[in-house]
Amino acid sequence: MQYLIMKYLITAGLVVLVSEFAKRSDKLGGLIAALPLVTILTLIWLYVEDQPTAKIANHAYYTFWYVLPTLPMFLLFPYLLPKIGFIYTLVSCIIFTVSLFVVFALFMKQFDVNLL
């Protein structure tokens, strides 16, 4: 139980740390948020929990493919925010990203990369 609590505290602390950096500096916050910190932490947790190397490798592999269709959202968000406000921008970006992911997954299926 202590391990699980420590795991949650470290992971949550990482998110808080990124948001604190973002409050102080847009550029530094963006840089730190863009780092694959959550993925690296997940890979570490999988390793520490004695998951098979194939599972750890698959996590990294699929993370790469799942990141690609999310990138356009980071351009759409700052474009929409001053026009339609935070909540509508957030909802629009979520819908856009999910839609783009489905299209991307169907496209990648032609190359034997099964994401769905």
Secondary structure, DSSP 8 states (H G I E B T S, - for coil): -HHHHHHHHHHHHHHHHHHHHHHH-HHHHHHHHHS-HHHHHHHHHHHHTT--HHHHHHHHHHHHHHHGGGTTHHHHHHHHHHHH-HHHHHHHHHHHHHHHHHHHHHHHHTTT----
